[in-house]
Amino acid sequence: MKRRYFGTDGIRGQSNMFPMTPDLAMRVGIAVGTIFRRGTHRHRVVIGKDTRLSGYMLENAMVAGFTAAGIDAFVLGPIPTPAVAMLTRSLRADIGVMISASHNPYEDNGIKLFGPDGYKLSDELEMQIEGLLEQDLGPQLAKSDNIGRAKRIDGVHDRYIEFAKRTLPRDVTLQGLRVAIDCANGAAYKVAPAVLWELGADVVTIGNEPNGTNINLNCGSTHPAALQKKVHEVRADIGIALDGDADRVIIVDENGDIIDGDQLMAVVAESWAEDETLKGDGIVATIMSNLGLERFLQSKGLNLARTKVGDRYVVEHMRQHGYNIGGEQSGHIVLSDFGTTGDGLVAALQILACVKRTGRTVSEVCRRFEPVPQLLKNVRYSGGKPLEDNVVRQAIADAEQELSRNGRLVIRPSGTEPLIRVMAEGDDRSQIERIVNDLVGVIANVRTAA
């Protein structure tokens, strides 16, 4: 069955437009509640959200859906996505829900779902939910005496703060470090600065005044210029930029330069390999991670396993093959010794631990390899299947042959928009630019002709 609702990371779209309407959110609650209504125990769901204006609307709609399905709803309020995953397990819930569109602007929102083990749902479960959403859900409603109850849970911030602090090695404190953190006016605006301060850091916080419409607005991991400016202004040792739901992180060093997820994974992998705590003899990343990361790991006797784009595929590979580090270039880093999904703050704490232990600057610690030139361009299309065109397929084959010895080519459709993403990387920047531009032109011509 073709997917109608779920993309690469749950259900996402513009608020009050299909599929992100209160009606569908309520139906999702009923459908998911029906699937996880197993056994005779009192079932429960934990529901978190970020700081978007539409979060109030969708939260109430989902509470209505779950309680109608006979599930008790524990409402957490604004809290990071990794905290929802952690609390799903900690509170022995049957389901976890995060209402967030991650790094997207406030107009968008989304629904991320977690099973009782704290992991995102499998493709099979998502397809099962999609099937129910297409049916009459009336027969799935609970009887009058089995309707669920709803209550807001207090103290969840404190639980997550203590959890995050415990991920830092016991012999490490952050005393003596000035840390600038950008909370993206999002879900971590309270907990992230508190964790850093309680661990001893001198904390300077920006992006911590959410108003419902300023989440990710010129701030956070996708817009780090504000943090770069603040690092210079206060002479911080490090800058930490989270996104709207705090499941990803970008670091800014003491010079104001940006350090992406590939470099951060390299730092943690090298450190854990030295401590003999690295599992799987390497890390898991997506097809978009830089070739420089792969070469760096090889120089350390480690491997890089690649998956298709999406943190859920990274996590699936980690679980299947015994890795404990995985992530994406965007800064979505999964450290399975601590959690079941990406956690921007916990990843940042591992970097801070390396900085404190070595006594070196962030720029020295976090520049583990020289990235090879990489170029990504998008081609928008309105219909058809451009990648199945014979001319396009031949152009891609020719480009792959040209890059076979000194680079990589990745062509893929977006999972959320009508776009073809064309990415190439290699040692020769001019060659990469020519190949990408040529392929973009071929795809665009096919689309125009169609």
C-alpha positions as a Markdown table, in Angstrom:
| # | Residue | x | y | z |
|---|---|---|---|---|
| 1 | Met | 0.0 | 0.0 | 0.0 |
| 2 | Lys | 1.3 | 3.4 | -0.9 |
| 3 | Arg | 2.0 | 5.7 | 2.0 |
| 4 | Arg | -0.4 | 8.6 | 2.4 |
| 5 | Tyr | 0.4 | 9.9 | 5.8 |
| 6 | Phe | 3.8 | 8.8 | 7.1 |
| 7 | Gly | 7.1 | 10.2 | 5.7 |
| 8 | Thr | 10.7 | 9.6 | 6.7 |
| 9 | Asp | 10.0 | 10.8 | 10.3 |
| 10 | Gly | 6.4 | 10.4 | 11.2 |
| 11 | Ile | 3.5 | 12.5 | 9.9 |
| 12 | Arg | 4.4 | 16.1 | 9.0 |
| 13 | Gly | 2.8 | 19.0 | 7.2 |
| 14 | Gln | 1.5 | 22.5 | 7.5 |
| 15 | Ser | -0.8 | 23.1 | 10.5 |
| 16 | Asn | -4.5 | 23.0 | 9.8 |
| 17 | Met | -3.9 | 21.6 | 6.3 |
| 18 | Phe | -4.0 | 17.9 | 5.4 |
| 19 | Pro | -2.6 | 15.9 | 7.0 |
| 20 | Met | -1.9 | 18.1 | 10.0 |
| 21 | Thr | -5.5 | 18.8 | 11.0 |
| 22 | Pro | -7.0 | 18.2 | 14.4 |
| 23 | Asp | -9.4 | 15.7 | 12.8 |
| 24 | Leu | -6.6 | 13.5 | 11.6 |
| 25 | Ala | -4.6 | 13.9 | 14.8 |
| 26 | Met | -7.6 | 12.6 | 16.7 |
| 27 | Arg | -8.0 | 9.7 | 14.3 |
| 28 | Val | -4.3 | 8.9 | 14.7 |
| 29 | Gly | -4.8 | 8.7 | 18.4 |
| 30 | Ile | -7.7 | 6.2 | 17.9 |
| 31 | Ala | -5.8 | 4.1 | 15.4 |
| 32 | Val | -2.6 | 4.0 | 17.4 |
| 33 | Gly | -4.4 | 3.3 | 20.6 |
| 34 | Thr | -6.3 | 0.5 | 18.9 |
| 35 | Ile | -3.0 | -1.2 | 17.8 |
| 36 | Phe | -1.3 | -0.9 | 21.1 |
| 37 | Arg | -4.3 | -1.9 | 23.2 |
| 38 | Arg | -2.9 | -5.2 | 24.1 |
| 39 | Gly | -3.7 | -7.2 | 27.2 |
| 40 | Thr | -6.0 | -6.4 | 30.1 |
| 41 | His | -3.8 | -3.8 | 31.9 |
| 42 | Arg | -4.6 | -0.1 | 32.0 |
| 43 | His | -2.9 | 1.3 | 28.9 |
| 44 | Arg | -1.2 | 4.7 | 28.8 |
| 45 | Val | 0.3 | 7.1 | 26.3 |
| 46 | Val | 2.8 | 9.9 | 27.0 |
| 47 | Ile | 2.4 | 13.0 | 24.9 |
| 48 | Gly | 5.0 | 15.7 | 24.5 |
| 49 | Lys | 5.3 | 18.6 | 22.2 |
| 50 | Asp | 7.6 | 21.5 | 21.2 |
| 51 | Thr | 6.6 | 25.2 | 21.5 |
| 52 | Arg | 4.6 | 25.7 | 18.2 |
| 53 | Leu | 1.3 | 27.5 | 18.4 |
| 54 | Ser | -0.4 | 24.6 | 16.8 |
| 55 | Gly | 0.8 | 22.3 | 19.5 |
| 56 | Tyr | -2.1 | 23.1 | 21.8 |
| 57 | Met | -4.6 | 22.2 | 19.1 |
| 58 | Leu | -2.9 | 18.9 | 18.1 |
| 59 | Glu | -2.2 | 17.9 | 21.7 |
| 60 | Asn | -5.9 | 18.2 | 22.7 |
| 61 | Ala | -7.0 | 16.4 | 19.5 |
| 62 | Met | -4.6 | 13.5 | 20.2 |
| 63 | Val | -5.7 | 13.3 | 23.9 |
| 64 | Ala | -9.3 | 13.0 | 22.6 |
| 65 | Gly | -8.3 | 10.2 | 20.2 |
| 66 | Phe | -6.4 | 8.2 | 22.7 |
| 67 | Thr | -8.9 | 8.5 | 25.5 |
| 68 | Ala | -11.7 | 7.6 | 23.0 |
| 69 | Ala | -9.7 | 4.4 | 22.3 |
| 70 | Gly | -9.5 | 3.6 | 26.0 |
| 71 | Ile | -5.9 | 4.8 | 26.6 |
| 72 | Asp | -4.9 | 7.0 | 29.6 |
| 73 | Ala | -3.1 | 10.1 | 28.4 |
| 74 | Phe | -0.1 | 11.5 | 30.3 |
| 75 | Val | 0.4 | 15.0 | 29.0 |
| 76 | Leu | 4.0 | 16.3 | 29.4 |
| 77 | Gly | 3.9 | 19.7 | 27.8 |
| 78 | Pro | 7.0 | 21.2 | 26.0 |
| 79 | Ile | 9.8 | 18.7 | 26.3 |
| 80 | Pro | 12.6 | 17.4 | 23.9 |
| 81 | Thr | 11.8 | 14.4 | 21.7 |
| 82 | Pro | 14.5 | 12.2 | 23.4 |
| 83 | Ala | 12.8 | 12.9 | 26.7 |
| 84 | Val | 9.6 | 11.6 | 25.3 |
| 85 | Ala | 11.4 | 8.4 | 24.2 |
| 86 | Met | 13.0 | 8.0 | 27.6 |
| 87 | Leu | 9.8 | 8.7 | 29.6 |
| 88 | Thr | 7.8 | 6.2 | 27.4 |
| 89 | Arg | 10.1 | 3.5 | 28.9 |
| 90 | Ser | 10.4 | 5.1 | 32.4 |
| 91 | Leu | 6.7 | 5.5 | 32.9 |
| 92 | Arg | 6.0 | 2.0 | 31.4 |
| 93 | Ala | 3.8 | 3.6 | 28.7 |
| 94 | Asp | 2.5 | 1.6 | 25.8 |
| 95 | Ile | 3.0 | 4.5 | 23.4 |
| 96 | Gly | 5.0 | 7.7 | 23.2 |
| 97 | Val | 4.0 | 10.7 | 21.0 |
| 98 | Met | 6.0 | 13.8 | 20.2 |
| 99 | Ile | 4.1 | 16.6 | 18.5 |
| 100 | Ser | 6.8 | 18.5 | 16.5 |
| 101 | Ala | 8.1 | 19.3 | 13.1 |
| 102 | Ser | 11.7 | 19.3 | 14.3 |
| 103 | His | 13.7 | 22.0 | 12.5 |
| 104 | Asn | 10.8 | 23.2 | 10.3 |
| 105 | Pro | 9.2 | 26.7 | 10.8 |
| 106 | Tyr | 6.4 | 27.2 | 13.2 |
| 107 | Glu | 3.7 | 26.9 | 10.5 |
| 108 | Asp | 4.5 | 23.2 | 10.2 |
| 109 | Asn | 3.9 | 20.5 | 12.7 |
| 110 | Gly | 4.2 | 16.7 | 13.0 |
| 111 | Ile | 3.5 | 13.6 | 14.9 |
| 112 | Lys | 6.4 | 11.2 | 15.9 |
| 113 | Leu | 5.5 | 7.9 | 17.5 |
| 114 | Phe | 7.4 | 5.6 | 19.8 |
| 115 | Gly | 6.7 | 2.1 | 20.9 |
| 116 | Pro | 6.9 | 0.9 | 24.6 |
| 117 | Asp | 10.7 | 0.3 | 24.1 |
| 118 | Gly | 11.3 | 3.9 | 23.3 |
| 119 | Tyr | 12.1 | 3.3 | 19.6 |
| 120 | Lys | 10.3 | 4.8 | 16.6 |
| 121 | Leu | 7.7 | 2.5 | 15.0 |
| 122 | Ser | 8.6 | 0.1 | 12.3 |
| 123 | Asp | 7.5 | 0.5 | 8.7 |
| 124 | Glu | 5.1 | -2.4 | 9.2 |
| 125 | Leu | 3.4 | -0.7 | 12.2 |
| 126 | Glu | 3.1 | 2.6 | 10.3 |
| 127 | Met | 1.5 | 0.8 | 7.4 |
| 128 | Gln | -0.9 | -0.9 | 9.9 |
| 129 | Ile | -1.8 | 2.6 | 11.2 |
| 130 | Glu | -2.3 | 3.9 | 7.7 |
| 131 | Gly | -4.7 | 1.0 | 7.0 |
| 132 | Leu | -6.8 | 1.9 | 10.0 |
| 133 | Leu | -6.9 | 5.6 | 9.2 |
| 134 | Glu | -8.6 | 4.7 | 5.9 |
| 135 | Gln | -11.4 | 2.8 | 7.7 |
| 136 | Asp | -14.4 | 3.6 | 9.9 |
| 137 | Leu | -12.9 | 3.9 | 13.4 |
| 138 | Gly | -16.3 | 3.8 | 15.1 |
| 139 | Pro | -16.0 | 0.1 | 16.0 |
| 140 | Gln | -12.6 | 0.7 | 17.6 |
| 141 | Leu | -13.9 | 3.2 | 20.2 |
| 142 | Ala | -13.9 | 2.1 | 23.8 |
| 143 | Lys | -17.1 | 1.4 | 25.7 |
| 144 | Ser | -18.4 | 4.2 | 27.9 |
| 145 | Asp | -16.9 | 2.6 | 31.1 |
| 146 | Asn | -13.5 | 2.1 | 29.5 |
| 147 | Ile | -12.8 | 5.6 | 28.1 |
| 148 | Gly | -9.3 | 6.8 | 29.1 |
| 149 | Arg | -8.4 | 9.5 | 31.5 |
| 150 | Ala | -6.0 | 12.4 | 30.9 |
| 151 | Lys | -3.7 | 14.2 | 33.3 |
| 152 | Arg | -0.7 | 16.5 | 33.1 |
| 153 | Ile | 2.4 | 15.0 | 34.6 |
| 154 | Asp | 4.6 | 17.3 | 36.7 |
| 155 | Gly | 8.3 | 16.8 | 37.3 |
| 156 | Val | 9.2 | 15.4 | 33.8 |
| 157 | His | 11.7 | 18.2 | 33.2 |
| 158 | Asp | 13.6 | 17.1 | 36.4 |
| 159 | Arg | 13.6 | 13.5 | 35.3 |
| 160 | Tyr | 15.2 | 14.4 | 31.9 |
| 161 | Ile | 17.7 | 16.8 | 33.5 |
| 162 | Glu | 18.9 | 14.1 | 35.8 |
| 163 | Phe | 19.0 | 11.5 | 33.0 |
| 164 | Ala | 21.1 | 13.9 | 30.8 |
| 165 | Lys | 23.5 | 14.7 | 33.6 |
| 166 | Arg | 24.2 | 11.0 | 34.3 |
| 167 | Thr | 25.4 | 10.5 | 30.7 |
| 168 | Leu | 28.5 | 12.6 | 31.5 |
| 169 | Pro | 31.4 | 10.5 | 32.9 |
| 170 | Arg | 31.6 | 10.8 | 36.7 |
| 171 | Asp | 35.1 | 12.2 | 36.6 |
| 172 | Val | 34.1 | 15.1 | 34.4 |
| 173 | Thr | 32.5 | 18.4 | 35.3 |
| 174 | Leu | 32.0 | 21.5 | 33.2 |
| 175 | Gln | 33.6 | 23.9 | 35.6 |
| 176 | Gly | 35.8 | 26.5 | 33.9 |
| 177 | Leu | 33.9 | 26.3 | 30.6 |
| 178 | Arg | 31.8 | 29.1 | 29.2 |
| 179 | Val | 29.1 | 27.5 | 27.1 |
| 180 | Ala | 26.7 | 29.4 | 24.8 |
| 181 | Ile | 23.6 | 27.5 | 24.0 |
| 182 | Asp | 20.9 | 28.3 | 21.4 |
| 183 | Cys | 17.7 | 26.4 | 22.3 |
| 184 | Ala | 15.9 | 27.4 | 19.0 |
| 185 | Asn | 13.0 | 28.8 | 21.0 |
| 186 | Gly | 12.0 | 25.1 | 21.1 |
| 187 | Ala | 11.4 | 22.2 | 23.4 |
| 188 | Ala | 14.7 | 22.3 | 25.3 |
| 189 | Tyr | 14.5 | 26.0 | 26.3 |
| 190 | Lys | 14.2 | 25.1 | 30.0 |
| 191 | Val | 16.0 | 21.8 | 30.4 |
| 192 | Ala | 19.2 | 22.3 | 28.3 |
| 193 | Pro | 20.5 | 25.4 | 30.1 |
| 194 | Ala | 19.7 | 23.8 | 33.4 |
| 195 | Val | 21.7 | 20.6 | 32.7 |
| 196 | Leu | 24.7 | 22.6 | 31.6 |
| 197 | Trp | 24.5 | 25.0 | 34.7 |
| 198 | Glu | 24.1 | 22.1 | 37.1 |
| 199 | Leu | 27.2 | 20.4 | 35.7 |
| 200 | Gly | 29.2 | 23.5 | 36.5 |
| 201 | Ala | 29.4 | 25.5 | 33.3 |
| 202 | Asp | 29.1 | 29.2 | 32.9 |
| 203 | Val | 26.0 | 29.3 | 30.7 |
| 204 | Val | 24.9 | 32.0 | 28.2 |
| 205 | Thr | 21.5 | 31.2 | 26.7 |
| 206 | Ile | 19.8 | 32.4 | 23.6 |
| 207 | Gly | 16.7 | 31.2 | 21.8 |
| 208 | Asn | 15.0 | 30.5 | 25.1 |
| 209 | Glu | 11.9 | 32.8 | 24.8 |
| 210 | Pro | 9.4 | 30.9 | 22.7 |
| 211 | Asn | 6.2 | 32.6 | 21.8 |
| 212 | Gly | 4.6 | 30.0 | 19.6 |
| 213 | Thr | 5.8 | 31.5 | 16.3 |
| 214 | Asn | 9.5 | 32.0 | 16.7 |
| 215 | Ile | 10.6 | 28.3 | 17.0 |
| 216 | Asn | 13.7 | 27.8 | 14.6 |
| 217 | Leu | 13.2 | 31.4 | 13.4 |
| 218 | Asn | 16.8 | 32.7 | 12.7 |
| 219 | Cys | 18.1 | 30.5 | 15.4 |
| 220 | Gly | 18.9 | 26.9 | 16.3 |
| 221 | Ser | 20.9 | 24.3 | 14.5 |
| 222 | Thr | 19.6 | 25.2 | 11.0 |
| 223 | His | 20.4 | 29.0 | 11.5 |
| 224 | Pro | 23.6 | 29.1 | 13.6 |
| 225 | Ala | 24.6 | 32.7 | 12.7 |
| 226 | Ala | 23.0 | 34.0 | 16.0 |
| 227 | Leu | 25.0 | 31.5 | 18.0 |
| 228 | Gln | 28.2 | 32.3 | 16.1 |
| 229 | Lys | 27.7 | 36.0 | 17.0 |
| 230 | Lys | 27.1 | 35.2 | 20.6 |
| 231 | Val | 30.1 | 33.0 | 20.9 |
| 232 | His | 32.3 | 35.9 | 19.7 |
| 233 | Glu | 30.4 | 38.4 | 21.9 |
| 234 | Val | 30.8 | 36.5 | 25.2 |
| 235 | Arg | 34.1 | 34.8 | 24.3 |
| 236 | Ala | 32.6 | 31.4 | 24.9 |
| 237 | Asp | 34.6 | 28.2 | 24.8 |
| 238 | Ile | 31.9 | 26.4 | 22.8 |
| 239 | Gly | 28.5 | 27.1 | 21.3 |
| 240 | Ile | 25.7 | 24.5 | 21.2 |
| 241 | Ala | 22.8 | 24.9 | 18.8 |
| 242 | Leu | 19.8 | 22.6 | 19.2 |
| 243 | Asp | 16.8 | 22.4 | 16.8 |
| 244 | Gly | 13.1 | 22.8 | 17.7 |
| 245 | Asp | 12.7 | 19.4 | 19.4 |
| 246 | Ala | 16.3 | 19.1 | 20.5 |
| 247 | Asp | 17.0 | 15.8 | 18.8 |
| 248 | Arg | 19.9 | 17.2 | 16.8 |
| 249 | Val | 22.9 | 19.5 | 17.5 |
| 250 | Ile | 25.5 | 21.6 | 15.7 |
| 251 | Ile | 28.6 | 22.8 | 17.5 |
| 252 | Val | 30.3 | 26.2 | 17.1 |
| 253 | Asp | 33.9 | 26.3 | 18.2 |
| 254 | Glu | 35.7 | 29.1 | 20.1 |
| 255 | Asn | 36.5 | 30.8 | 16.7 |
| 256 | Gly | 32.8 | 30.9 | 15.7 |
| 257 | Asp | 33.3 | 28.1 | 13.1 |
| 258 | Ile | 30.6 | 25.5 | 12.6 |
| 259 | Ile | 31.2 | 21.8 | 13.3 |
| 260 | Asp | 28.7 | 19.4 | 11.8 |
| 261 | Gly | 27.4 | 16.0 | 12.8 |
| 262 | Asp | 30.0 | 14.1 | 10.8 |
| 263 | Gln | 32.8 | 15.7 | 12.8 |
| 264 | Leu | 31.0 | 15.1 | 16.1 |
| 265 | Met | 30.5 | 11.4 | 15.3 |
| 266 | Ala | 34.2 | 11.1 | 14.5 |
| 267 | Val | 35.1 | 12.7 | 17.9 |
| 268 | Val | 32.9 | 10.4 | 19.9 |
| 269 | Ala | 33.9 | 7.3 | 17.9 |
| 270 | Glu | 37.6 | 7.9 | 18.4 |
| 271 | Ser | 37.1 | 8.6 | 22.1 |
| 272 | Trp | 35.0 | 5.5 | 22.7 |
| 273 | Ala | 37.4 | 3.4 | 20.6 |
| 274 | Glu | 40.3 | 4.5 | 22.9 |
| 275 | Asp | 38.2 | 3.7 | 26.0 |
| 276 | Glu | 37.2 | 0.3 | 24.4 |
| 277 | Thr | 33.5 | 1.1 | 24.7 |
| 278 | Leu | 32.8 | 1.4 | 21.0 |
| 279 | Lys | 30.6 | -1.4 | 19.7 |
| 280 | Gly | 30.3 | -2.7 | 16.1 |
| 281 | Asp | 33.9 | -1.7 | 15.1 |
| 282 | Gly | 32.7 | 1.7 | 13.8 |
| 283 | Ile | 29.6 | 3.8 | 13.4 |
| 284 | Val | 26.4 | 4.0 | 11.3 |
| 285 | Ala | 25.6 | 7.0 | 9.1 |
| 286 | Thr | 23.6 | 7.8 | 6.1 |
| 287 | Ile | 24.5 | 8.0 | 2.4 |
| 288 | Met | 24.8 | 11.8 | 2.9 |
| 289 | Ser | 27.7 | 11.7 | 5.3 |
| 290 | Asn | 31.0 | 13.0 | 3.9 |
| 291 | Leu | 33.6 | 10.8 | 2.3 |
| 292 | Gly | 36.1 | 12.4 | 4.6 |
| 293 | Leu | 34.5 | 10.8 | 7.6 |
| 294 | Glu | 34.7 | 7.4 | 6.0 |
| 295 | Arg | 38.4 | 7.9 | 5.3 |
| 296 | Phe | 39.1 | 9.1 | 8.8 |
| 297 | Leu | 37.4 | 6.1 | 10.3 |
| 298 | Gln | 39.4 | 3.7 | 8.0 |
| 299 | Ser | 42.6 | 5.4 | 9.2 |
| 300 | Lys | 41.6 | 4.4 | 12.7 |
| 301 | Gly | 40.8 | 0.8 | 11.8 |
| 302 | Leu | 37.1 | 1.5 | 12.0 |
| 303 | Asn | 34.3 | 1.2 | 9.5 |
| 304 | Leu | 31.4 | 3.3 | 8.3 |
| 305 | Ala | 28.1 | 1.5 | 7.6 |
| 306 | Arg | 25.8 | 3.6 | 5.5 |
| 307 | Thr | 22.0 | 3.6 | 5.4 |
| 308 | Lys | 19.4 | 5.5 | 3.5 |
| 309 | Val | 18.4 | 9.0 | 4.8 |
| 310 | Gly | 16.4 | 9.0 | 8.0 |
| 311 | Asp | 17.5 | 8.5 | 11.6 |
| 312 | Arg | 15.1 | 5.6 | 12.0 |
| 313 | Tyr | 17.1 | 3.6 | 9.4 |
| 314 | Val | 20.3 | 4.5 | 11.2 |
| 315 | Val | 18.8 | 3.2 | 14.4 |
| 316 | Glu | 17.5 | 0.0 | 12.8 |
| 317 | His | 21.0 | -0.8 | 11.4 |
| 318 | Met | 22.6 | -0.1 | 14.8 |
| 319 | Arg | 20.2 | -2.4 | 16.6 |
| 320 | Gln | 20.6 | -5.2 | 14.0 |
| 321 | His | 24.4 | -5.1 | 13.9 |
| 322 | Gly | 25.4 | -4.1 | 17.4 |
| 323 | Tyr | 26.6 | -0.5 | 16.9 |
| 324 | Asn | 26.3 | 2.1 | 19.6 |
| 325 | Ile | 27.1 | 5.3 | 17.6 |
| 326 | Gly | 25.1 | 6.5 | 14.6 |
| 327 | Gly | 23.7 | 9.6 | 13.1 |
| 328 | Glu | 23.5 | 12.1 | 10.3 |
| 329 | Gln | 25.6 | 15.0 | 9.0 |
| 330 | Ser | 22.8 | 17.3 | 10.1 |
| 331 | Gly | 23.6 | 16.6 | 13.7 |
| 332 | His | 21.1 | 14.0 | 14.5 |
| 333 | Ile | 23.3 | 11.7 | 16.6 |
| 334 | Val | 22.2 | 8.5 | 18.3 |
| 335 | Leu | 24.2 | 7.1 | 21.2 |
| 336 | Ser | 22.5 | 3.9 | 22.1 |
| 337 | Asp | 24.3 | 3.4 | 25.4 |
| 338 | Phe | 22.1 | 6.3 | 26.6 |
| 339 | Gly | 19.0 | 6.5 | 24.5 |
| 340 | Thr | 16.9 | 5.1 | 21.7 |
| 341 | Thr | 16.8 | 8.2 | 19.4 |
| 342 | Gly | 18.8 | 11.3 | 18.6 |
| 343 | Asp | 19.6 | 13.5 | 21.5 |
| 344 | Gly | 21.3 | 16.8 | 20.8 |
| 345 | Leu | 22.1 | 17.7 | 24.4 |
| 346 | Val | 23.5 | 14.3 | 25.3 |
| 347 | Ala | 25.7 | 14.3 | 22.1 |
| 348 | Ala | 27.0 | 17.8 | 23.1 |
| 349 | Leu | 27.8 | 16.5 | 26.6 |
| 350 | Gln | 30.0 | 13.8 | 25.1 |
| 351 | Ile | 31.9 | 16.4 | 23.1 |
| 352 | Leu | 32.3 | 18.5 | 26.2 |
| 353 | Ala | 33.7 | 15.5 | 28.0 |
| 354 | Cys | 36.4 | 15.1 | 25.3 |
| 355 | Val | 37.2 | 18.8 | 25.6 |
| 356 | Lys | 37.6 | 18.6 | 29.4 |
| 357 | Arg | 39.6 | 15.4 | 29.4 |
| 358 | Thr | 42.1 | 16.6 | 26.8 |
| 359 | Gly | 42.3 | 20.2 | 28.0 |
| 360 | Arg | 42.4 | 21.3 | 24.4 |
| 361 | Thr | 40.2 | 23.8 | 22.6 |
| 362 | Val | 37.0 | 22.8 | 20.8 |
| 363 | Ser | 38.5 | 23.6 | 17.4 |
| 364 | Glu | 41.4 | 21.3 | 18.2 |
| 365 | Val | 39.2 | 18.5 | 19.5 |
| 366 | Cys | 36.5 | 18.6 | 16.9 |
| 367 | Arg | 38.4 | 19.0 | 13.6 |
| 368 | Arg | 39.1 | 15.3 | 13.1 |
| 369 | Phe | 39.3 | 15.3 | 9.3 |
| 370 | Glu | 39.2 | 17.5 | 6.2 |
| 371 | Pro | 35.8 | 17.1 | 4.5 |
| 372 | Val | 36.0 | 16.5 | 0.7 |
| 373 | Pro | 34.1 | 18.9 | -1.5 |
| 374 | Gln | 30.5 | 18.1 | -1.4 |
| 375 | Leu | 27.6 | 19.7 | -3.4 |
| 376 | Leu | 23.9 | 19.1 | -3.0 |
| 377 | Lys | 21.2 | 20.6 | -5.3 |
| 378 | Asn | 17.5 | 20.0 | -5.5 |
| 379 | Val | 15.3 | 19.8 | -8.6 |
| 380 | Arg | 11.6 | 20.3 | -8.1 |
| 381 | Tyr | 9.1 | 18.4 | -10.2 |
| 382 | Ser | 5.3 | 18.4 | -10.5 |
| 383 | Gly | 4.6 | 14.9 | -11.6 |
| 384 | Gly | 5.8 | 11.7 | -13.1 |
| 385 | Lys | 9.0 | 9.7 | -12.2 |
| 386 | Pro | 12.0 | 11.7 | -13.5 |
| 387 | Leu | 14.5 | 9.1 | -12.3 |
| 388 | Glu | 13.0 | 6.4 | -14.5 |
| 389 | Asp | 13.6 | 8.3 | -17.7 |
| 390 | Asn | 16.2 | 6.6 | -19.9 |
| 391 | Val | 18.1 | 9.8 | -20.5 |
| 392 | Val | 18.4 | 10.6 | -16.8 |
| 393 | Arg | 19.4 | 7.0 | -16.0 |
| 394 | Gln | 22.2 | 7.1 | -18.6 |
| 395 | Ala | 23.4 | 10.5 | -17.3 |
| 396 | Ile | 23.5 | 9.1 | -13.8 |
| 397 | Ala | 25.4 | 6.0 | -14.9 |
| 398 | Asp | 28.0 | 8.1 | -16.7 |
| 399 | Ala | 28.5 | 10.3 | -13.7 |
| 400 | Glu | 28.9 | 7.3 | -11.4 |
| 401 | Gln | 31.5 | 5.8 | -13.7 |
| 402 | Glu | 33.4 | 9.1 | -13.7 |
| 403 | Leu | 33.4 | 9.3 | -9.9 |
| 404 | Ser | 34.0 | 5.6 | -9.2 |
| 405 | Arg | 37.6 | 6.0 | -8.1 |
| 406 | Asn | 37.7 | 9.3 | -6.2 |
| 407 | Gly | 34.2 | 10.2 | -5.1 |
| 408 | Arg | 30.5 | 9.3 | -4.7 |
| 409 | Leu | 27.2 | 10.2 | -6.3 |
| 410 | Val | 23.8 | 10.1 | -4.5 |
| 411 | Ile | 20.6 | 10.7 | -6.3 |
| 412 | Arg | 17.4 | 10.3 | -4.3 |
| 413 | Pro | 13.8 | 11.7 | -4.2 |
| 414 | Ser | 12.9 | 13.7 | -1.1 |
| 415 | Gly | 10.7 | 11.8 | 1.4 |
| 416 | Thr | 8.7 | 14.9 | 2.2 |
| 417 | Glu | 8.7 | 17.2 | -0.9 |
| 418 | Pro | 8.4 | 16.8 | -4.7 |
| 419 | Leu | 12.2 | 17.1 | -5.1 |
| 420 | Ile | 15.0 | 15.1 | -6.6 |
| 421 | Arg | 18.2 | 15.6 | -4.5 |
| 422 | Val | 21.4 | 15.5 | -6.4 |
| 423 | Met | 24.6 | 15.1 | -4.3 |
| 424 | Ala | 28.1 | 14.5 | -5.4 |
| 425 | Glu | 31.4 | 14.6 | -3.5 |
| 426 | Gly | 35.0 | 14.0 | -4.4 |
| 427 | Asp | 38.5 | 15.3 | -4.3 |
| 428 | Asp | 38.1 | 17.6 | -7.3 |
| 429 | Arg | 35.7 | 20.5 | -6.6 |
| 430 | Ser | 35.4 | 21.6 | -10.2 |
| 431 | Gln | 34.6 | 18.1 | -11.3 |
| 432 | Ile | 31.9 | 17.8 | -8.6 |
| 433 | Glu | 30.3 | 21.1 | -9.5 |
| 434 | Arg | 30.2 | 20.2 | -13.2 |
| 435 | Ile | 28.7 | 16.7 | -12.5 |
| 436 | Val | 26.0 | 18.1 | -10.2 |
| 437 | Asn | 25.1 | 21.0 | -12.5 |
| 438 | Asp | 24.9 | 18.7 | -15.6 |
| 439 | Leu | 22.7 | 16.2 | -13.8 |
| 440 | Val | 20.4 | 18.9 | -12.5 |
| 441 | Gly | 20.1 | 20.2 | -16.0 |
| 442 | Val | 19.2 | 16.8 | -17.5 |
| 443 | Ile | 16.6 | 16.1 | -14.8 |
| 444 | Ala | 15.1 | 19.6 | -15.2 |
| 445 | Asn | 14.9 | 19.2 | -19.0 |
| 446 | Val | 13.1 | 15.9 | -18.7 |
| 447 | Arg | 10.6 | 17.4 | -16.2 |
| 448 | Thr | 10.1 | 20.4 | -18.5 |
| 449 | Ala | 9.5 | 18.2 | -21.5 |
| 450 | Ala | 7.0 | 16.1 | -19.6 |
